[in-house]
Amino acid sequence: MSPTYVLGVNAYDHDTSACLLADGVPIVAISKERLTRRKHDGGWYGDPVAYCLWAAGITLTQVDLVVRNCYVLPVGEMERRLAREVVPRYLAGAERERARRSLLFGAGPPRVLDVSHHLAHAWSAAGAAPFDECAVLVMDGVGSHRQDVTEPVPAACEAPPTARESESLYHYDGRDLRPLRKVWLPPARGFLSEEFQAMEGLGALYSRVSTYVFGDWNRCGEVMGLAPFGRPTLPPLAWVRDGEVGFAPWPDALTNPFDGPDDAAWEASPHRAEWEDLAWRVQHDAEEVILARAREAAERSGSRRLAFAGGVALNCVANGRLLLEGPFEELFVQPAAGDDGVALGAALYGERVRRGRPRRWHMEHAFLGVSYPPERVTEALGGLGTRLALRRERPGDLAEAVAARLAQGEVVGWFMGGSEFGPRALGHRSILADPRAAAVRDRVNARVKHRQAFRPFAPVVLAEHAREWFELEVESPYMLLAARVRPERAARLAAVTHVDGSARVQTLRRAQNPALYALIEAFARRTGVPVLLNTSFNDRGEPLVETPRDAVDCFLGTDLDALAIEGWVLSKRGAWRAVRGALGRARRARALLSLAAWRRRAARAVERRLAAEQGPSSPPGA
C-alpha cells in the first residue's frame, strides 16, 4: 500500500518553505532560499513544493492534504487578491505565470487548507519534541490577525480583529494543543500599515534594534553576537512588572541608524559603541522577558517540559539562561524554529488534527534535504581538473585525511548527505576548522566568510566529552544553547570562545552523524581536542549550499583550503590559488584593517566582564 502524504507550506512572505510527510513522518523539507540562492527568499512556493515531490518521486495529485500558512493573510485570500492585483513583494512577475498554472494556486477545501501562524509554529515544536506532555511557547515578530486565527482563543485573551499574534502559550497532552494564553500586538502607526517593528512585542523590538544596528530587520543573530561588546548605558527597552511585559518608547537619543553600503562601513562607523550598547540592552531585556514568560508557562500548564518555537526561540544565549535559571527540567527547541519551520508545523497539524492520526514520529535529526546521487557529484566536479586536485578517499580513510588537514590549520568545506532544515549547519553543510587558535577564527571571518570580525563561531563536540569542555549539563544537538567554556579549557578553544566566555555548543553522538563523528575522533587523536569549529557552508549573505554544484562554487569563490564532498577531497592547485589571491586581496586587506579595532574592543569587553563578575550580580541600569 502506498503511503499517505501530507504537505505543509509556509507561503509568500520571508522564508518560504515546504515539508512533506509520508504516513506521519517527515521525509523531506526545504526552504526556498536554498534553491533560488536568495537569502530568506519569499513569494511563490512552487520551488520548495517541487523539490519535495521530486524527492519523494510523486506528483501533486498523490498528496492527500495540503496545509498552508502566510502570516500576512490566509493563503486562500492572498491568492484571490494576487490573481487580480500586482504585488511584486509577494508574487514577482517572473513567478506569476508559474503560480497561476499550478494546481495549488487558488485551491481550497477540502484538499487544501489554511492554518494560522502561531498554531503552525506550536505544532512544529510539540509535534517534533520527544515529549508526551509539555508546555508549548511561541514567541516571534508577528503572527496572524485575530480574525484569521484558526484555534480557540481563551475568553480573557480576546482582542480586536486587526490585532496580531505576538506570543502564544499552549499545553500539549500528547494528542491535542490547548491554548492557555495569547498576547497580541495592537495595530501600530508607521510608514506602512504592516510595519510590525513599530509594534509592542519582544520579537518586534528585537527586529527594530536589528534594523537600527545593521540596516536589516532579519539580522537578529548578529545583534545577539554583538551584545557582549556593549555596556549597560541605556535605560530598559522592555521589562516585566506584576507578570506583565512593558515596552519603553524608542529613546530620543538613538538617532544614528546604520545606513552604510557594506560591513566595512559598519566596522568603521563612529557609532559602533552606541550600537554595541543597544545590542547589550535588547539582549538583556529579551532574556528577562523570556524567563518571565517561561515561569508563567510552567505555572499555567503545570508542566516541567517546554517546547519552544518562533523566531525568538533561535536566541541561543537566552535559551542557555532559560535552561539554567528557568522552571523547566527539559527544553526542546525545534531547529527550524523560525518561519521556515512553519511548513513542518502545518504538515503536522494536517496529520494530527485534520486527519486525526496518532503520533508516529519525533525529531532525532534535522537532515531533511535530499542526498544527491554520485552522478550529481561527478557532474559538479567535471572540467575542474586544471584548477583542482581531486582525490577519491576510501570511506575508512576519509576522516584521517581531513583530520590531518584540519590539524595543520586548513579550513575545509564539508558536504555529506541531505541538507539541514533550519538556519544552522549541523554537519552536513558545514565549514570546519581547528578550534584551538584565535587566528583561525580571524581567518575564517575575514577570508572565508567575509563578515564582521566580532562574529563568533560554534563548536561541535563529541557528546561524551561535552561536560569536560563546556559548562553544559544536557545535550545540544541543534546548536541552540549557549554555555560557558570551562575556564581551564578556554585557551585550547580560542577560535570558538566568544568574548564573554561563552560558546553556542553543538553536541554530537555517533548515531546522529557517523561521518562527522569519525572526523572529530580522528582530530582528537591528533590534537587531544574532541571539538571542531563548525560554521555554515556559505559565503557572506548567501544561504547554506544545497547542491554539489553550490558547494563547488562556494569552494572556488572563497579561501577554503579543501572541500570534502561525498568521499572526494578537493584542493586548489597553485595557479588557481594565485588567481584567488589576486582577486581577493583588496577585500581581505579591508577586513584585516578592521581586525585590530575588533581586538581592542574584545579586550575591553573582557575587562568589563571580569569587573562585573567581581562586582554586583545585577548590572547598572538593569
VODRENVEX-796563 format. One record per residue: x, y, z of N, C-alpha, C in turn. Coordinates in steps of 0.02 Angstrom, whole numbers, plus 50000, padded with zeros to 5 digits. Layout:
BEGIN
XYZXYZXYZ ...
//
This chain:
BEGIN
500424994050000500005000050000500445006250000 500285011149958500685017249954500555021650015 501045025650035500965029950094500425035350082 500195038050137499755043950134500195050050145 500145054850100500585060750101500205066950125 500525070850168500275077350189500835082350177 500655087850144501145092950125501005099250166 501515101950198501465108350234501855113750197 501595119950199501895125350160501895131750202 502465135250203502495142250225502545146450162 502075151050153501975154150088502055161650089 502315164350034502285171250012502745176150048 502775176350113503225181150143503915177850152 504345180450196505025178050200505055170650220 505605167350201505745160450219505205155550196 504975156450135504515151750105504825144750106 504415139650121504675132850131504135127750121 504335121350118503865115850111504135109750148 503665105550173503845099450208503335094050190 503575088150175503145082550154503185076950206 502595074750230502545068950274502305062950234 502575057150250502325050750224502105046550283 501455045250289501185041550346501395044750412 501385051250415501515054850477502245056350492 502705054150449503425055050461503705059950409 504035065450430504345069950381504895066250342 504835066450277505355063250235505775068350198 505535074450191505925079550157505645086450176 506095091350184505895098250196506435102750170 506245108650145506725113150114506465120350116 506915125150125506745132150118506895134350047 506485138950023506565141249954507245144349942 507525147649993508175151049983508715146249962 508685139949983509205135149964509195133749890 508615134449859508535132849788508655138949744 508425144749766508505150849725509145154549739 509485152849796510105156049819509995163349839 509385165149859509225171749885509035171149958 509405174250002509315173550074508605175550094 508285171350135507615172450161507105173350105 507195170050050506755171049992506025169450009 505585173549984504865172549995504505171749930 503855173549930503475173249868503175166449855 503095164949791502765158749769503145152649794 502765147649816503055141849849503145135849803 503115136949738503175131349691503835127749694 504385131449703505045128149703505125123249761 505015125149824505095120249877504585114449873 503985115849849503495110349840503755105449787 503995108049731504255103649678504845099549703 505275102449743505845098849772505595093049815 505095094249857504835088949900504525083349859 504135085149808503825079949766504345075949728 504865079449702505405076049666505765071249713 505905073449774506255069049822505855062749837 505195063449841504775057649857504595053549795 504715056249736504545052749675503805052349662 503435057749680502715057849672502505064249636 501865064649619501585070749591501105073849642 500895079949628500455083349674499785079749682 499565076349630498925072849634498945067149685 499535064849704499595059449753499615061949825 499615068449834499615071349902498895071549928 498805068849987498135068150016497865074850042 498315078850073498105085050105498675090050101 498505096350087498985101850087498755106950139 499215108950185499055113850236499555119550229 499305125750224499735131450210499655136850263 500165141150268500125146950310500475152750277 500195158750286500535165050274500295169750328 500755172750366500535176850422500225183450400 500335185450338500045191750315499285191250309 499055186150273498355184550264498295177050254 497715174050264497645166950244497835166150171 498145160550154498415159650087497865159950034 497285157050049496735157350001496545164549985 496505168750036496345175750024496915179349988 497535177750007498105180749972498065179249897 497915173049879497925171149809497335174049771 496765174949803496215178349769496405185549753 496765188749799496965195649787497535195949735 498005191149741498575191249694498355189549622 497785186349615497525184949548497305191249512 497115196349551496865202549520497305208649533 497815207949577498245213549593498975211649579 499375216449561500095215449551500435217949614 500705213149654501055214849716501725211149714 502245214149683502875210549672503195207949737 503075211249794503375208849856503175201749871 502555199949854502305193249869502275188649810 502215191349750502205187149691502535190949634 503175189549624503565193049573503315191149503 503435195649457503195194549389503455188049358 504085186349372504375180249344504025174049369 503695174449426503375168549455502625168449443 502355173949420501625174649417501305169349373 501565168349313501275163349268501365156349295 501935154949324502045148349354501525146949409 501405152049450500915151149504500225149949476 500035153749427499355153249400499235146549364 499775143349340499695136849308499675131049358 499845132549421499885127149471499195124949494 499135118549511498515115949540498395118749609 498915121449642498835123949710498585131049712 498745135049661498575142149663497815142949659 497535145949711496815146949713496415140949737 496765135349754496405129449777496155130349848 495655126449867495365127049933495135120449961 494735120650015494505114450047494125110049996 494095103550010494355100150072495075097950067 495375098350007496055095549999496595100450017 496455106950015496945112150030496655116550084 497015117150141496775120850199497285126050221 497055131050257497495135950288497475135150363 498045136650395498115136450467498445142950489 498275145350548498555151750570499275150850595 499615156550601500345156450607500595153250671 500355155450728500615152750791500415145550802 499845143550777499655136550784500125132150744 500325134450685500825130550646501495130350682 501715136050709502335136150749502275131150807 501715131250842501635126950901501665119550882 501355117750827501395110650806502095108850783 502475113650756503155112050736503585110350796 503415113150855503785111650916503505105550951 502855105550966502555099951003502585093450964 502465093850898502455087850858503135084850846 503665088950854504355086550844504695084650909 504455087350965504795086351030504735079151054 505235076751092505215069851118504815069451183 504255073051187503855073451248503155070951234 502875067151281502175065251277501715070551307 502025075251344501655080651376502135086451387 501905092651374502355098351384501965104851377 502255110251402502035116951384502345118651317 501995122851279502245124951213502205132551212 502765135751200502815143051198503025145351129 502655149951100502815152851035502925160351046 503515162751025503675169951028504015171750962 503735176650927504045178750864503905186050851 504075188350790503975195350773503245197150766 502895193350724502195194850711501865188650683 501245187450705500855181750681500235183950645 499735179650645499115180950609498695186350643 498255189450605497745193850634497265189750676 496985192950726496485189450769495935186350726 495695189850676495135187350637495325181250594 495975179950587496205174250546496435168350588 496415168850654496655163550697496185157550693 496465151650682496075145550670496055140950730 496075143750790496065139850851495645143550902 495395140150953495025143651006495485148451043 495245154351060495615159251098495295159851167 495685159151222495385159951288495005166551294 494435166351328494005172251332494375178251361 494815177051408495175182551440495705185651394 495815182551336496345184851290496065187351224 495435189351223495145191851162495475198451141 495415200051077495735206051051495345208450990 495465214650967495135217150906495335212950845 494915212950794495045208750735495715209850702 495975216150705496605217650670497225217150715 497135215150778497725213850820498105207850792 498765207650806499185202350779499475198050835 499575191650821499895187250870500605189450884 500785189550948501475190850969501755185051009 501355182351056501555176551096500955172051105 501075165551107500545160751119500805155251165 500395153151212500565147951260500035142451255 500275136151252499835130351246500055125051296 499605120251306499795113951340499665108251291 500155103951284500115098151240500055091851282 499545087851270499435081751310499605075351273 499975075951218500135070151178499665069151120 499095072551121498605072051067498425078851038 498255083551084497995090051063498395095751094 498325101551064498595107751092498015111851120 498065113551183497545117651216497825124651227 497525129851196497775136651206497665138951278 498175141851308498135144451376498155152051379 498525155151333498575162351334498805164851266 498545170751246498775174251187498975181351207 499535183651181499745190551187499745193551118 499415199351112499305202251046499715208551036 499865209950973500155216250952499595220750929 499485226350963498975230950938499215234150873 498765236150829498975239550768499405245650784 499905246950742500365252450754500375257150695 500485263550709500565268350656501295268350633 501395268750568502075268750541502075270450468 502635269350435502685270850364502235266150323 502145260050349501715255150316501225252450367 500645250450345500135248050392500355241550425 500805237850393501025231450421501735231950450 501935237850474502605238850499502665235950569 502775229450574502735226150639503275228450687 503845230950661504385232950705504185238750751 503675242450731503445247950773502965245650827 502775239250826502295236550874502625234650939 502225233850991502485232351058502475224851070 503015221651050503115214551061503855213151064 504055207651096504765206251105505115204951038 504825200650997505125199350932505155205550889 504615209650892504605215950854505145220650878 505235221050944505755225450971506455223250949 506585216750952507245214250933507375215750859 506855214950818506935216450747507045223950735 506725228150777506825235350771507555237050785 507845233850835508555235050851508995232450794 508825226650766509205223950710509205228850651 508635231850638508595236750584509025242850598 509005245150660509395251050679510145249750675 510355243950700511075242450706511375240050639 510995235950602511275232850542510905234650478 510365238550482510005240450422509575234950394 509425229750433509025224050409508675221050470 508025220350467507645217650524507805210350539 508085206950490508175199650496508895197750511 509265202150547509955200450567509995200150643 509475197150673509445196850747510005192650776 510225187550741510775183450766511415187450773 511515192350730512105196650735512045201350794 511435203650809511325207750868511525203750930 511315197550934511485193150990512245192450997 512595191550941513315190850943513675197250962 513375202950946513675209450961513575211351034 513055208851066512855211051133513415210851185 513835205651188514355205551241514865211251237 514895214751180515355220251174515065226751204 514425226751219514095232751242514125233651317 513875239551339513855241351410513145243351428 512955242851491512265244551512512185252151521 512235255751465512185263051469511485265651454 511065261451423510405263651401509875261351450 509325265051457508775262751501508425256751469 508055252951510507725247051483507255248651425 507245244051377506775244451322506155240251334 506225235051376505675230651395505785228351466 505245227051502505295224851572504685220651589 504725217351647504175213351673503985216051741 503345217851749503095220251813502415216951826 502355213951884501725210651904501485205851850 501965202351821501795197251772501655199751702 501655206351692501515209151626502155212251597 502215211851531502795214651496502635221651473 503085226351485503015233151462503575235051415 503435239951373503925242151323503995249751326 504615252051323504755259151325504715262151255 504555268551250504625271851185505355271651162 505455272151098506145272251072506515278251101 507115277151128507485282751159507625288351109 507475294451128507575300151083508305301051063 508765298651106509485299551091509725294951035 509345289751019509575284950969509345287250900 509765291050867509605293950802510155292550751 510515287050760511075285550715511005278550686 510465277150650510405270550620510935269350567 511135263050560511635261450509511325262150440 511665265850397511425266550328512005265850279 512535262450299513115261750255513015256450202 513465256250154513385251550098513585244350114 514035243350164514295236550174514575235850244 514845229950258515105228550325515715232850341 516115234650291516695238750304516475245550331 515935248250303515675254650328515415253850399 515115248250413514875246950481515455246650529 515975242950511516555242250555516885248950569 516895253450520517245259850528516815265350558 516185263850570515725269150592515905271950661 515825278450671515935281350738515375279650787 514845276350762514275274650805514315267550831 514865264150820514935257150842514765256350916 515035260650959514925259851031514185260451047 513835264951016513105265551027512745259251007 512925256450949512595250350926512745244550972 513355244050996513525238751043513115239251107 513055245351133512675246251195511935244651184 511675246451126510975244851111510875237351105 511355233851074511305226551069511325223451139 511765225951183511785223351252511105224251285 510815230151277510185231651311509625227151287 509535226451221508965222451198509065215051213 509695212651212509805205651230509655204451304 509885208851347509745208151418508995208251431 508645213051402507925213551414507555207551386 507765205151327507445199251298507515193251344 508105192251372508205186551417507745186951477 507675192951506507235193751564506515192351547 506285194651489505595193451468505475186051456 505945182751421505865175651407505835171551471 506265173151519506245169651583505575170651618 505315176751617504665178051649504105174251614 504115174051548503605170351511503665162851525 504265160351532504355153251547504065151551616 504165155951665503885154551731503125154551728 502845159151690502115159151681501885152751646 502265150551595502075144551559502075138451605 502575137951649502595132351696501995132651744 501835138551767501285139251815500615137651782 500495140151723499845139151690499755131951666 500305128951642500245122251613500335116651663 500685118051718500855112851766501375108051741 501705109551686502195105051656502905106951677 503355102151673504065103451685504465102251621 504115102151564504455101651499504195107251455 504635110051415504455115551371504685114251300 504235115151252504405115351181504335122651159 504845125351127504905132451113504985133551038 504595138151009504645139450937504505146850924 504585148850861504565155750841505265158550835 505335164150800506005166950789506375168450852 506025170450906506365171950969506715165750997 506455159850982506745153651007507425152050977 507635155750925508305154750897508845158350937 508645162050989509135165651030509455160751079 510025158051059510335152651098510605155051165 510775161451171511005164051235510425164051285 509855166551263509265166351306509065159151323 509125154651274508955147651288509415144651341 510055146551339510515144051390510305146351460 510115152651467509875155151532509215151751551 508785150751502508135147551515508235140551545 508715136951518508845130251544509155130451614 509595135251626509935135651691509505138651745 509125143951729508775147751779508015146951777 507755144151724507035143551716506735137851755 506075137151752505725132051793505685125151761 505935124451700505835118151664506435113451671 506275107151679506805102051684507065100051615 506635100551565506835098651497506595104151449 507025105451398506875110551348507015107651279 506525108551233506625106651163506495112751120 506985114551079506905119851030506975116750961 506445117050923506435114250856506935118050813 507405114650778507965118150746507755123050691 507185121850658506915126850611506375130750648 506575134150702506095137550746505795143750714 506135146550664505875152450629505335150650580 505195155050533504615154050490504705148450439 505325146450425505405140650381505095134450413 505135133950480504845128150515504095128050516 503765133550496503035133550492502785128150445 503165126550392502955121350346502905114550382 503385113050425503365106950465502745106950510 502635112550545502055112950589501395112350552 501345115550493500725115050454500595107750434 501115104250413501035097250394500825092950454 501135094050511500955090150571500245091850594 500045098050588499355099850604498865095950559 499025095750495498595092050449498555084650466 499125081750484499155074550501498795073050566 498945076950618498705075350685498005077850699 497845083850675497195086950691496685085450636 496835087250575496345086450521496245079150501 496775075250502496715068150485496615063850548 496745066650606496605063150668497025057050680 497635057050653498065051150660498505051750721 498665046150753499095046450813499815048050794 500185049950844500885051750834501295045750813 501735046850763502175041450739502905043550736 503045049650758503725052250747503895057650797 504515058050817504795064050847505485065150817 505725071250822506335073150786506955070250819 507365066850781508005064250804508585067350766 508445070550710508945074250671508585079150627 508955083850600508655089050557508865088250484 509115082450465509365081450396508795079250351 508395084150329507795082650290507865084650217 508465086350195508585087650125508745081350086 508825082050021508965076449977509695074449982 509825067949982510505065349974510635064449899 511095068349872511185068449800511565062249777 511375059249720511705053249696512415054649671 512835049649666513535050649647513615054249580 513155053049534513225056249469513155063849473 512755066349521512705073549530513365076449556 513715072649597514365074949622514875075049566 514925069649528515425069449474515265074649420 514625076049409514435081349362514685088049387 514625089349452514855095749480515615096449476 515965090849477516695090949475516975091149404 516545090049356516775089549287517125095749263 517685094949229518045100549199518455104749246 518535102449308518895106449357519615103949369 519825099149329520485096249341521055101149335 520975106449295521525111249288521575115849348 521035116749385521035121249442521085117549509 520865111149510520815107549572521205100949569 521465099049627521715092249635521165088149668 520955082749636520405078649660520675071849683 520455069849741520655063349767520055059749795 519945053549774519405049449800519655045449859 519385046649918519605043149979519145037249993 519445031750016519035026150039518675028250103 518075025550115517685027650174518085027450239 518485022350248518875021750309519445026750315 519635029750259520215034350259520005041650260 519375043150245519165050050237519275054050301 519075051350358519135055050421519865056750436 520315052050428521015053250442521305058450395 521125058050331521395062750281521175069850297 520535070850313520285077550327520535080050395 520565075550444520815077550510521525080050506 521935076850464522635079150456522655086250429 522225087850382522195094550355521975099650408 521455097850446521205102450497521735103650551 522085098450571522595099250623523185103550599 523275104050533523795108350505523555115450494 522935117050513522675123750507522265125150445 522115120050405521705121150346520975121950365 520605125550323519885126450331519535122550275 519065118250295518795113150249518035113750244 517785113850182517075113150171516875105750177 516305104450208516095097550223515375096650198 515305092550146514655091550112514515084050113 514015082050153513845074950160513095074150169 512775069750131512075067950143511595073650129 510995073050159510465077950148510565084250190 510355089950164510465096250198510035096850261 510255101350306509905102650368509295106950354 508745105850391508165110150389508225115150446 508235121550429508345126750479508985130550463 509125135750502509675140250485510365137850507 510415132550547511065130450574511365124850532 512015125450519512395119950489512575115050544 512355108850537512435103950590512865098050569 513255098950516513735093850498513615090450432 513115092650393513045090250325513215095650274 513135102050293513325107650251513715112550294 514325110550313514715114250362515395116350334 515665121650363516375123450356516695121750423 517235117850422517555115350482518265117950487 518495118950549519175121450560519405119450630 520045120450642520355119150707520105124350757 519835122150815519555126950863520065130050909 520705128350903521185129950956521475136950951 521545139850892521915146150886521445151750864 521505157550897521095163350879521225165450807 521825164250782521985166150713521555162450663 521345156350680520905152550636520235156150631 519965158250688519335161850688519385168150645 519925171950654520015178150617520065176850542 520405171350525520475169850454519805167850423 519425163650458518785161550431518315167450423 518305171950471517875177950466518095182350407 518745183650401518985188550353519045185750282 519265179550276519465176950210519005171550183 518605168650225518145163350201517425165850202 517195168150262516505170350268516415177750249 516955181650247516935188650227516415192550268 516475192050334515985195350377516345199050433 515955202450476516255206650528516685202550575 517205205750602517685202250643517405200050710 516865203350735516605201550801516205195050800 516015192550741515545186950738515865180550765 515535177150812515815171050842515665164850799 516015159450815515905152950783515715147850836 515365142650813515115137550859515595131550861 515635128250919515995121950922515525116050915 515745110850881515395104350884515855099650922 515575096350973515955092351020515655085451026 516065080351033515805073651046515415073751112 514805071251110514355071951167514645069051231 515035063751225515315060551284515825064951320 516085069951284516595074251312516355081451325 515725082651312515475089551314515575092651383 515435089051436515485091951503516205093351523 516675089951491517385091251507517605098051479 517265100551428517485106551394517005112451403 516375111051419515875116351425515455115251488 515205120751515514765120451573514055119051548 513955113051525513325111051493513125104151520 512535103751550512315097551582511845093451539 511645096151481511195092451436511505092351367 511225088151324511465088051254511135093651215 511495095951164511265101551123511395099951049 511005095351021511155092850954511015097850898 510625103250913510425107850860510755114750866 511265115350907511655121550912511205127350935 510755126150982510285131151004510335132651079 510905130851109511035132551178511735135551183 511795141351216512455144151232512645141951302 513285140451311513535138351376514235141151385 514445141651447515115144051462515635138851443 516175141051414516755136751404517105136051472 517275130051491517615129251555518265133251555 518375137351606518945141951605519615138551592 519695132551620520325129051611520425126451540 519875126451500519915124051431519925129651380 519765135751402519655141251354520265142551310 520865141851337521465143251297521535138451239 521245132451247521295127451192520695127851145 520235132451159519655133351116519575140751096 520125143951082520115151151070519695153051009 519655148750959519295150550898518545150050906 518295146750958517575145850966517325148651032 517745152051070517545155251132517405162651119 516785164751133516595171651120516905176151173 516845182651162517175187551206516915187051278 516305184551289516035183951356516165177151387 516585173051354516745166451381516245161051364 515775162451319515255157651302515385154551233 514995149451217515015146351152514325143451136 514135143651073513505140751051513635133451032 513515129051079513775122151076513315117651035 513625113450994513275107750963513595101450989 513195097051020513445090551042513275085350989 513705080250984513625075350930513725068350956 513255064050940513325056850953513425053250886 513745047450889513925043950828513315042550783 512755040550815512155038850775511865044850739 511985050950764511705056850732512065058650668 512705057250663513095059050604513745055150605 513735048850583514335044550590514955047450557 514885050650499515475053050463515805058750501 515415063550526515705069150563515975066750630 515635062050661515885059350724516575056150715 516645052250661517295049150647517835054350635 517655059750601518135065050588518375068250654 517905069850699518105072950762518515068050803 518345061750802518765056750836519475056850809 519545057050743520205057050713520585063450731 520235069050732520555075350752520775075050825 520365072150868520535071550939521155067150949 521215062050909521805057650916522445061550899 522405066250855522985070250835523135075950883 522605078850913522685085150949522495084751023 522125079551043521865079151110521255083351122 520965086151068520375090551073519805087451034 519265085151068518705081951032518185087051009 518425092450979518005098150961518245100750893 517775103050852517935106750791517545113250788 517825118250756517445124150738516975122250681 516325123950689515815122150640515405128350623 515425130350560515005135950538514675134050472 514195138050452513795136350393514205136750329 514075132150284514415131750220514085136750172 514335142750174514085148050129514555153950134 514515158350086514875164650089514405169950118 514675175750133514295181150164513665182850124 513095182950157512475184950125512135179650084 512415173550083512125168050045511795162950091 511305159150067511045153550105511565147850108 511445143050152511865137050151511845133850082 512395130850063512405127249999511915121450002 511625119849946511145114249943511405108549899 511615110149838511805105049790512565104249787 512805098849757513525098249746513815104049706 513445106549657513685112349618513745118549662 513265119649707513315125249753513955124749795 514095118649819514675117649862515325119149824 515375116849763515975118049723516055125449708 515495128749690515535135949676515765139849737 515505138149796515705141649857516445140349872 516665134149861517355132349872517815136449827 517635137049763518045140749716518025148249729 517485150749758517405157949768517645160549834 517895156249877518145158349943518845155549954 519135157150011519805154750026519795148350067 519295144150056519315137350085519915133650056 520235129750100520825125950077520635119450043 520085116350066519905109850039519155109050044 518895104350005518185102650006518125095050009 517805092550062517635085450067516915084650047 516795081149991516125080649963515985073449944 515595070149985515365063349972515945058649953 516475058849993517035054249982517605057149941 517485062549905518015065949868518325071349913 518975072549904519305078149937519635082349883 519435088749880519665093349829520125098549861 520655100249828521075105849849521275109749787 521455116049797521595120549741522325120049719 522425119849655523105119749628523425126549636 524085126849632524455132949645524235138849602 524125137649537523945143149492523265146149513 522795141749529522135144249549522165147949615 522585145649661522685149249724522935156349711 523405157049663523675163749647523135168249619 522715165649575522165169649547521695171749602 521505167049645521045168649700521365173949745 522025173349756522345178249799522315185249770 522425185849704522395192449673521695195349675 521195191149662520505193549661520275195849730 520515192449783520265193849849520695198349892 521265200849864521745204449906521445210849936 521085214649896520805220949922520295219649977 519855214649966519345213150016519665210750081 520175206550076520505204050136520865209650173 521185214150136521535219650168521055223950208 520475225250179519975229350214519725225750276 519625219250272519395215350330519925215250384 520565214650364521095214350415521195221050449 521065226650414521105233150446520615233750504 520025230750495519525231050549519675226250605 520115221350593520265216350643520615219250704 521075223950694521425226950750520935230650795 520475234250765519965237850805519535232850843 519355227450810518945222350844519315219450903 519955218050896520335215150951520365219951011 520435226450997520435231251052519765231251088 519225231051051518565230951081518465224351120 518695218851094518625212551129518995212651195 519585215551196519975215951258519595220151310 519305225751288518925229851335518305226151360 517985222451316517395218651337517575213351389 518145210151381518365205151430518495208551497 518825214351495518955217951558518305219751593 517795221951555517155223651586516825217551615 516865211851579516555205751605516875203551670 517535203751673517885201751734517705206451792 517645212951777517465217651830516755216351854 516305214751807515615213451827515565207251870 515965202051854515945195851893516185196951964 516595202051975516845203452042516405208552079 515935211552042515515216752073514805214352083 514305218952078513605217252090513365211952041 512885207752063512635202452020512175205151965 511895211151975511455214151926511775220451899 511865221051832512225226751805511825233151814 512165238851817511825245251824511335246451767 510775249451782510285250951731509835245251712 509945239251743509535233551725508825234451751 
//
